[in-house]
Amino acid sequence: MTTLQPDREGRFRALYADAYADVLAFAQRRGHPDQAEDVVAEAFLVVWRRFDDAPRRRDDARAWVFGIVRHCLLNARRGQGRQDALEVRVASASRNEPGEPSAELIDLAAAWRRLRPAEQEVLALTVFEDLTSAQAARVLGISAATYRIRLMRARRALRGHLAPGAFLTELMEAQS
């Protein structure tokens, strides 16, 4: 087996050229074909960032890339699962005709726009990204306790912008 080129950029380019088509096919077989290119692009970004950890031998480096692509596929599936679950919850809550936004969704969208960007970010990390307080705190570079306080305040602010007794207000309180 041959080793990769000694310089970092050159080694990365060689690995990319060698593995791209194979990992793209791998991603297309295991994930949604329309998302495969995005998953592979995300994976190669991870590869570049962690390239100092890459094995030096060609075959080992290729296997390492496949592992990273696999993790990116799993993350994409989890994200899609959260999106699907949210759609199911919203659809079951809606009493309107298909395709028409419910009054609750319209109220929520209006309330969301009234939040400060920092409040939106805190809520999104918990609700949309499904991160724990500790994980979300790491994303923001703050302590978990500080994150929980910000989350409580953001939920309170969102509730304040929603009509009292609204379905979404009750749903948010149930998640608290």
N, C-alpha and C positions, 0 to 999 in steps of 0.2 A: 504494500500500500504506500502511496506517496503522501507526503505531508503537504499542507496548503502553503501558499506564499507567505513569506515572513512579515510583510507589512500588513497592517490591520485592514486598510481599505482594499488593498489588492486581494487579500484573503476573503474578505466579505464579498467582493464582486465575483470571485471565483465560486464561492459557495452558492451565491444567489443564482448565478448562471447554471450551475450544476444541478441545483435542487428545485428551482422554481416550477418547472413544468410538472415534476412528479408530486410536489406538495399541493399544487393547484388541483391536480387530478384527485389526490387524496381528499382534499377539502370538498370537492364537488361530489364525490361518492358518499361522504359522511354527513354533509350538511346540505343546505339548500343551494342548488347550483347558482342561483342569482347572487348569493352572498359570498360565494367561495373566494372571489378575487379580493373582497374587502377583508375577509378573514386572513388570507395569505399576506396581504399588505400589512395588516396589524401584526401578524406573526413576525414578518421580517423587520418590522420596527423594533420588536422585542429582541430579535436576534442581534440587531445592530447595537442596541443598548447594552446587551449582556454579552457582546462578542468576546470579551476578554475571558469569559467562562467557557467558550466553545472548545470542544475537543480539537486537537490539531490534525488528527487523521481524517481523511476525506470521508470515509464511510461512517465513522463515529460522529462527525459533524453533521452529516446528512440526517442521521437518526435523531440527533439532538434537535434539529430543525423540525422534524416530523413530530416530536414530542411537544414542541412549542405550538405548532399548528393545532395539534389535538387539544391542548389547553385553551387555545383561542376559540376553537369550535365549541367546546363545552361552555365557555363564557357566553358565546353567542346564543347557544341553546337556552341557557338560563335566562338571558335577557329576553329572548322571544317568549319563553314560558311566562315570565312576569307580565309581558305585554299582553299575551293571550288571556291570562287570568284577569287582568284589569279590564279587558274588553268584555269578558264574560260577566264580571261584576256590574259594569256599567250597563250592559245589555239587559241583564236581569232586573236592574233597577228602573229601567226606562219603561214607561207605559205608552209611549208615543208610537206612531207608525214607523216602520223601518226606514232608516235614512234621515229621519228628522231628529235633530238634537233635542234632548229633554230639557225641561226648564232647569233641572238640577245641574246639568252640564253647562248650560249657559251661565247660570249663577256662579258656578265654580270657576269657569273661565274668567269671568269678570272679577271675581274675588282674587284670583291668582294674579291678574295684571295689576291689582292694587298693592300687592306685596312688594317689599323692597327686594332687590336682587339677592341679597344675603339671606333673606327669609326663604325665598324660592329655592336657593341652593340647598339649604339645610333640609327642607321638606323633601326635595327631590332625591337627596342621598338616601333618605329613609324609605320613602314611598315608592319611587321609581327604580332606584338602584338596589333596594332591599338590603342595605348595609346595616349592620349593628351599630350601636352608638360608638363603640370602640373603633370599628372600621371607618365609619364616617369621620370620626375625630382625627384619625390618621390622615385621611384625605385632606382635611382642612388644616392640619398641623396644630391642633389644639388638644386639650385633655378631653377624655370621655365625659367628665362631669360638666365641663364648659359646653360641650356639644349638646348634652341633654337639656341644659338650660336654654340654649338657643333654639332647640327643637320645640320645647314647651312654649316659648315666646312666639315662634313662628306659627305653631298650631293655633295659639290664642289669637294672633293677628288674623289668620285665615278665617277662623270662626267669627271674628268680629266683622268681617266683610260679607259673611253669609247671612241669609235671613234666619232668624231664630226658628227652631223646629224644622228646618230644611233637612231633607233626607241626607245630604252630604255632611251636614253638621253632625248628625247622629252617627254616621259612618265614621267620621274622624274621631269622635269621642270614643267609639267602640275600639278603635285601633290604639288609643292612648294607653 
